[in-house]
Amino acid sequence: MLLNTREIMEILPHRNPFLLVDCVESMEPRKKIVAYKNVTMNEPYFQGHFPGHPVMPGVLIVEALAQAGSIAALSVPENKGKIGYFGGINNCRFKKVVEPGDVLRLEVEMTKVRGPVGMGVGTAYVGDQIACKCEITFIIGD
Protein backbone atom coordinates (compact mmCIF):
# COMPACT_ATOMS: atom_id res chain seq x y z
CA MET A 1 0.00 0.00 0.00
CA LEU A 2 1.32 3.43 -0.98
CA LEU A 3 -1.03 5.68 1.05
CA ASN A 4 -3.37 4.91 3.94
CA THR A 5 -6.45 6.92 4.98
CA ARG A 6 -4.49 9.27 7.25
CA GLU A 7 -2.04 10.08 4.45
CA ILE A 8 -4.91 10.59 1.98
CA MET A 9 -6.47 13.11 4.40
CA GLU A 10 -3.19 15.07 4.26
CA ILE A 11 -3.82 15.53 0.51
CA LEU A 12 -7.62 15.76 0.22
CA PRO A 13 -9.85 18.13 2.21
CA HIS A 14 -12.68 15.54 2.34
CA ARG A 15 -13.65 13.99 5.67
CA ASN A 16 -16.08 11.35 6.87
CA PRO A 17 -18.73 10.66 5.67
CA PHE A 18 -17.62 12.09 2.31
CA LEU A 19 -14.08 10.75 2.05
CA LEU A 20 -14.57 7.93 -0.47
CA VAL A 21 -11.00 6.64 -0.89
CA ASP A 22 -9.60 4.29 1.77
CA CYS A 23 -6.13 3.56 0.40
CA VAL A 24 -3.87 4.04 -2.60
CA GLU A 25 -2.06 1.04 -4.03
CA SER A 26 0.00 2.78 -6.72
CA MET A 27 0.38 6.22 -8.21
CA GLU A 28 2.35 8.27 -10.70
CA PRO A 29 1.55 11.86 -9.66
CA ARG A 30 -0.30 13.82 -12.37
CA LYS A 31 -0.45 10.65 -14.49
CA LYS A 32 -2.35 7.70 -12.96
CA ILE A 33 -3.55 6.14 -9.73
CA VAL A 34 -5.00 2.88 -8.41
CA ALA A 35 -6.97 3.32 -5.18
CA TYR A 36 -9.65 1.45 -3.22
CA LYS A 37 -12.95 2.10 -1.49
CA ASN A 38 -14.23 -0.60 0.86
CA VAL A 39 -18.01 -0.46 0.59
CA THR A 40 -19.55 -1.37 3.94
CA MET A 41 -23.13 -1.59 5.20
CA ASN A 42 -22.27 1.28 7.58
CA GLU A 43 -22.25 3.84 4.73
CA PRO A 44 -24.89 6.47 5.61
CA TYR A 45 -26.50 6.47 2.15
CA PHE A 46 -27.54 2.80 2.44
CA GLN A 47 -30.31 3.76 4.90
CA GLY A 48 -32.32 5.24 2.05
CA HIS A 49 -30.74 3.88 -1.15
CA PHE A 50 -32.56 1.46 -1.19
CA PRO A 51 -34.07 -0.02 2.01
CA GLY A 52 -33.97 -3.79 1.72
CA HIS A 53 -31.75 -3.63 -1.39
CA PRO A 54 -28.74 -1.39 -0.63
CA VAL A 55 -26.98 -0.02 -3.73
CA MET A 56 -24.12 2.51 -3.80
CA PRO A 57 -25.39 5.60 -5.66
CA GLY A 58 -23.75 5.99 -9.06
CA VAL A 59 -22.96 9.63 -8.39
CA LEU A 60 -20.86 8.54 -5.38
CA ILE A 61 -18.96 6.04 -7.51
CA VAL A 62 -18.09 8.92 -9.86
CA GLU A 63 -17.16 11.07 -6.84
CA ALA A 64 -14.85 8.29 -5.58
CA LEU A 65 -13.14 8.27 -8.99
CA ALA A 66 -12.81 12.06 -8.86
CA GLN A 67 -11.29 11.90 -5.37
CA ALA A 68 -8.79 9.29 -6.54
CA GLY A 69 -7.87 11.47 -9.51
CA SER A 70 -7.54 14.47 -7.19
CA ILE A 71 -5.03 12.57 -5.06
CA ALA A 72 -2.87 12.01 -8.16
CA ALA A 73 -3.26 15.63 -9.30
CA LEU A 74 -2.60 17.14 -5.87
CA SER A 75 0.40 14.94 -5.03
CA VAL A 76 2.91 17.22 -6.71
CA PRO A 77 4.62 19.95 -4.65
CA GLU A 78 3.13 22.87 -6.63
CA ASN A 79 -0.42 21.65 -5.81
CA LYS A 80 0.11 21.01 -2.08
CA GLY A 81 -2.80 22.47 -0.09
CA LYS A 82 -4.96 23.07 -3.17
CA ILE A 83 -8.34 21.53 -4.03
CA GLY A 84 -9.47 19.58 -7.10
CA TYR A 85 -12.87 20.71 -8.38
CA PHE A 86 -15.13 18.97 -10.88
CA GLY A 87 -15.09 20.67 -14.27
CA GLY A 88 -17.27 18.08 -16.01
CA ILE A 89 -18.24 14.47 -16.51
CA ASN A 90 -18.61 12.92 -19.97
CA ASN A 91 -19.50 9.52 -21.39
CA CYS A 92 -20.39 8.06 -18.01
CA ARG A 93 -21.65 4.49 -18.05
CA PHE A 94 -22.65 2.20 -15.18
CA LYS A 95 -22.26 -1.50 -15.83
CA LYS A 96 -22.52 -3.21 -12.44
CA VAL A 97 -24.39 -2.54 -9.21
CA VAL A 98 -22.09 -1.85 -6.23
CA GLU A 99 -23.33 -3.32 -2.94
CA PRO A 100 -22.17 -3.57 0.68
CA GLY A 101 -19.19 -5.91 0.95
CA ASP A 102 -17.78 -4.93 -2.44
CA VAL A 103 -14.29 -3.51 -2.79
CA LEU A 104 -14.25 -0.77 -5.39
CA ARG A 105 -10.95 -0.48 -7.29
CA LEU A 106 -10.60 3.06 -8.61
CA GLU A 107 -8.29 3.57 -11.59
CA VAL A 108 -7.80 7.03 -13.05
CA GLU A 109 -5.44 7.94 -15.87
CA MET A 110 -4.83 11.58 -16.76
CA THR A 111 -5.17 12.13 -20.50
CA LYS A 112 -4.47 15.87 -20.64
CA VAL A 113 -3.15 18.39 -18.12
CA ARG A 114 -2.64 22.06 -19.01
CA GLY A 115 -2.02 24.41 -16.15
CA PRO A 116 -4.78 24.03 -13.55
CA VAL A 117 -7.16 22.17 -15.91
CA GLY A 118 -6.98 18.49 -16.75
CA MET A 119 -8.89 15.52 -18.05
CA GLY A 120 -8.78 11.89 -17.09
CA VAL A 121 -10.49 8.57 -17.70
CA GLY A 122 -11.77 6.86 -14.59
CA THR A 123 -12.79 3.23 -14.28
CA ALA A 124 -14.27 1.67 -11.14
CA TYR A 125 -14.08 -2.11 -10.84
CA VAL A 126 -15.58 -4.72 -8.52
CA GLY A 127 -13.24 -7.66 -8.95
CA ASP A 128 -12.53 -7.81 -12.66
CA GLN A 129 -15.92 -6.35 -13.66
CA ILE A 130 -16.31 -2.71 -14.66
CA ALA A 131 -18.86 -0.97 -12.43
CA CYS A 132 -18.45 2.50 -13.96
CA LYS A 133 -16.36 4.24 -16.60
CA CYS A 134 -16.29 7.97 -17.35
CA GLU A 135 -14.25 10.94 -18.50
CA ILE A 136 -13.63 13.53 -15.80
CA THR A 137 -12.55 17.14 -16.26
CA PHE A 138 -11.01 18.82 -13.21
CA ILE A 139 -9.73 22.19 -12.15
CA ILE A 140 -7.08 22.70 -9.46
CA GLY A 141 -7.88 25.70 -7.28
CA ASP A 142 -6.90 27.34 -4.00
Stockholm file with secondary structure:
# STOCKHOLM 1.0

chainA/1-142         MLLNTREIMEILPHRNPFLLVDCVESMEPRKKIVAYKNVTMNEPYFQGHFPGHPVMPGVLIVEALAQAGSIAALSVPENKGKIGYFGGINNCRFKKVVEPGDVLRLEVEMTKVRGPVGMGVGTAYVGDQIACKCEITFIIGD
#=GR chainA/1-142 SS CCBCHHHHHTTCCCCTTSCCCCEEEEEETTTEEEEEEECCTTCGGGGTSCTTSCCCCHHHHHHHHHHHHHHHHHCSGGGTTCEEEEEEEEEEEECSCCCTTCEEEEEEEEEEEETTEEEEEEEEEETTEEEEEEEEEEEEEC
#=GC SS_cons         CCBCHHHHHTTCCCCTTSCCCCEEEEEETTTEEEEEEECCTTCGGGGTSCTTSCCCCHHHHHHHHHHHHHHHHHCSGGGTTCEEEEEEEEEEEECSCCCTTCEEEEEEEEEEEETTEEEEEEEEEETTEEEEEEEEEEEEEC
//
